[in-house]
Amino acid sequence: MERARAILCGIAITSALAVLIVLGSRNLAHFDAALVGYTFATLFATFGIAYRYAMWLQRPPTWRYWVRGWQLFLQPRHLGLNLIQLTRRVGVMFALNAFIWRRSKLRGAAHWLLMWGCVLAAAITFPLVFGWVHFATVPGDLQSYRAFVFGFPTLAFPIHSWIGFIVFHGLVWASFLVIAGVMLAMKRRMTDHGAAALQQFGEDYLPLIALFAISVTGLMLTASYTWMRGYGYDFIAILHAVTVILTLLWLPFGKFFHIFQRPAQLGVSFYKEIGARSERAICRRCDEDFASRMHVEDLIEVEQRLGYRYELTDETVEHYQWICPRCRRTLLAIAQANLWTGVRGGEQLTFDVATTSPQLTMLSQKRSTLSHGD
């Protein structure tokens, strides 16, 4: 059932994108047939991303955070503050990558350059490939271009103006950003011994190699038609297409998938902030505030959906999640003390919320049985 829902979600989103390509290019009138390979690779990547995202969302913890995050964000009494916080987080956490800069300057610079290089490249490439944006000479003025967005005329500018230079070399600027980011990331991976010990080729090196290959082959195309009179252009164009298409096909399955997961963490931050201002959960053993009541209740629901049952028969504690982490550690120590002070296999230990927990009692009995060979 989960796979069926994910497949339907992937088909729906991929179909929607295909329809938008047809409509945005005015029934493919502005669609470049030479870019059909990029288009089908993008459609495949879209299906894979939608499928995997749907599977990820159907996990009980993820779905609980997703639903509760939207509920809390759209609450009228919190909406104004949430919009302010959303703007701040998008600007600080995503645009500036503050969460990465806190770890190290080298890591922050690498991540920032890679992110904005890829964002700039995607913002230019996909609309051009889909035919959503195209350029045409201005009637009566062959030295000027006009940009069309979804078939509607927009800005006109001279070809040799500074605007034209920036616009037509947008992918060059993006390539420079990506290459610089790749070099910094590679430097960290090769010099930071702590990071090197955890490296995996498919998760850490392959994404950087793919981005570097796309950027370098793209710059080679620019060099070919700008300074080399088109020498080797056809071969370079095929090589560039291969690197881009393979990266798009791999996009749903590799590390790049976190690009689509990361924004969902905004809901977790809203969840924590609103939980901190809402009713609190009080430990049934020590009467201390240890979490939000909403979080404990959601955790109990998620555990039940996952098949974990921690309900208790004690009159004062109906579920083990109502015990704070500090008391759980205390209960573990008490259970271990019971084990060392004479508890034997086959003996029945009584449960008291002030001393131990049924799960720890069962664990103690099993360990006692194994240690005494009963």
Secondary structure by P-SEA (a helix, b strand, c coil): caaaaaaaaaaaaaaaaaaaaaaaacccccccccaaaaaaaaaaaaaaaaaaaaaaaacaaaaaaaaaaaaaaacccaaaaaaaaaaaaaacccccaaaaaaacaaaaaaaaaaaaaaaaaaacccccccccbbbbcccccccbbbbbccccccbbbbcccaaaaaaaaaaaaaaaaaaaaaaaaaaaaaccaaaaaacccccccaaaaaaaaaaaaaaaaaaaaccccccaaaaaaaaaaaaaaaaaaaccccccccccccccaaaaaaaaaaaaacbbbbbcccccccccaaaaaaaaaaaaaaccccccccccccccccccaaaaaaaaaaaaaaaaacccccbbbbbbcccccaaaaaaaaaaaaaaacc
